[in-house]
Amino acid sequence: MRYQDQVIRATSKSVEDLFRNARAMPADKIEWKPLDKGRSVLDQLQECAQAPSWYVSMLESRKPPVFDEDTRKKAGEERRAWKTIDECEKVCKENSERLAELIDTFPDEDLEIMITLPFGEGMIVSMADVMMFHYRNTVYHIGQLSYIQTLYGDMEMH
């Protein structure tokens, strides 16, 4: 199996798992913020819906993303337009599909091209690493959703 095929398979599964976990939550907990400071489930789903477009950009250009204040502001405005789990899932799957198409055709000889990300000190990553970012992000947020579920007493694995 090619590396690209495994990335696509694992990422697709993690997206399904993320939204299954979100749908297991009561409606009144979707916008709830732990301690009124944490991130809500909806906020995290919005991020996961948008994030594949960031990785597409890096894989297409073989360059780090622009990460200035204007870009962050526009990204936040776009994300906040998705108000439901269904809307987030629709956008996430569309963006994930575009990412998967790009990963599927990504040449092996470019997997080790390195870029330095404009955030986090010393974040030098390969294109192979970038391919895994959506998977890593969704799995991270599955953990966040699961933690929120335990805070309101749901100890079931979803």
C-alpha positions in Angstrom: 0.0 0.0 0.0 1.2 3.5 -0.8 1.7 6.0 2.0 -0.9 8.3 0.3 -3.5 5.5 0.4 -3.1 5.0 4.1 -3.3 8.7 4.8 -6.5 8.9 2.9 -8.0 5.9 4.6 -7.1 7.0 8.1 -8.2 10.5 7.6 -11.6 9.5 6.2 -12.2 7.3 9.2 -11.2 10.1 11.6 -13.6 12.5 10.0 -16.4 9.9 10.3 -15.5 9.3 14.0 -15.4 13.1 14.7 -18.9 13.7 13.5 -20.3 10.5 15.1 -18.9 11.7 18.5 -20.5 15.2 17.9 -23.9 13.7 17.1 -23.8 11.7 20.3 -23.9 14.9 22.3 -27.1 16.6 23.5 -28.1 19.7 21.5 -27.5 21.9 24.6 -23.9 20.9 24.8 -22.9 21.7 21.2 -22.1 25.3 22.0 -21.3 24.8 25.7 -17.8 25.9 26.7 -16.2 24.1 29.7 -15.6 26.6 32.5 -16.9 29.2 30.1 -13.4 29.4 28.7 -12.8 26.2 26.7 -13.7 25.8 23.0 -17.2 24.6 22.2 -17.9 21.5 20.1 -19.2 23.7 17.3 -16.1 25.8 17.3 -13.9 22.7 17.0 -16.1 21.2 14.2 -15.9 24.5 12.4 -12.1 24.4 12.5 -12.0 20.8 11.3 -14.3 21.7 8.4 -12.0 24.5 7.3 -8.6 23.0 8.0 -8.3 20.7 4.9 -8.2 23.8 2.7 -5.1 24.9 4.6 -3.3 21.6 3.9 -4.4 21.7 0.2 -2.7 25.0 -0.2 0.5 23.8 1.3 0.6 20.6 -0.8 -0.2 22.4 -4.0 2.3 25.2 -3.5 5.0 23.2 -1.6 5.2 26.3 0.6 4.1 27.4 4.0 0.8 29.1 4.4 0.3 32.8 4.8 -0.5 33.3 8.5 -1.0 37.0 9.0 -3.7 38.8 11.0 -5.9 39.4 8.0 -5.8 35.8 6.9 -6.7 34.6 10.5 -9.6 37.1 10.6 -11.0 36.0 7.3 -10.7 32.3 8.2 -12.5 32.9 11.5 -15.4 34.8 9.7 -15.7 32.0 7.2 -15.8 29.3 10.0 -18.5 31.1 12.0 -20.9 30.9 9.1 -21.4 27.2 9.7 -23.9 27.0 12.6 -24.7 23.3 12.8 -23.1 19.9 13.0 -24.6 19.2 9.6 -23.2 22.3 8.0 -19.8 21.6 9.4 -19.9 18.0 8.3 -20.9 19.0 4.7 -18.0 21.5 4.4 -15.6 19.1 6.1 -16.4 16.3 3.8 -16.1 18.6 0.7 -12.8 20.0 1.8 -11.6 16.5 2.9 -12.5 15.1 -0.5 -10.5 17.8 -2.3 -7.5 17.1 0.1 -7.8 13.3 -0.6 -7.8 13.9 -4.4 -4.6 15.9 -4.1 -3.0 13.4 -1.7 -3.9 10.5 -4.1 -2.1 12.1 -7.0 0.8 13.5 -5.0 4.1 12.3 -6.4 6.3 10.1 -4.1 9.4 12.1 -5.1 7.9 15.2 -3.4 7.0 13.6 -0.1 10.3 14.8 1.5 10.1 18.4 0.4 10.5 20.4 3.6 8.9 23.7 4.6 9.1 25.8 7.7 5.7 26.7 9.2 5.1 30.3 10.3 3.9 29.3 13.8 5.4 27.3 16.5 9.2 27.6 16.9 11.1 25.2 14.7 8.2 23.6 12.9 10.0 22.2 9.9 7.8 19.6 8.2 7.8 17.4 5.1 5.0 17.2 2.6 4.4 13.7 4.0 3.8 15.3 7.4 1.5 17.9 5.9 -0.6 15.1 4.4 -1.2 13.8 8.0 -2.2 17.2 9.4 -6.0 16.7 8.8 -5.9 13.3 10.4 -3.9 14.6 13.4 -6.2 17.5 13.8 -9.4 15.5 13.7 -8.1 12.9 16.1 -7.0 15.6 18.5 -10.5 17.1 18.4 -12.1 13.7 18.9 -10.2 13.6 22.1 -11.4 17.1 23.0 -15.1 16.2 22.3 -14.7 13.0 24.3 -13.3 15.0 27.2 -16.3 17.5 27.0 -18.6 14.5 27.1 -17.0 13.2 30.3 -17.5 16.7 31.9 -21.2 16.4 31.6 -21.3 12.8 32.7 -21.2 10.9 29.4 -18.7 8.1 29.9 -19.8 6.0 26.9 -17.4 5.5 24.0 -19.0 6.8 20.8 
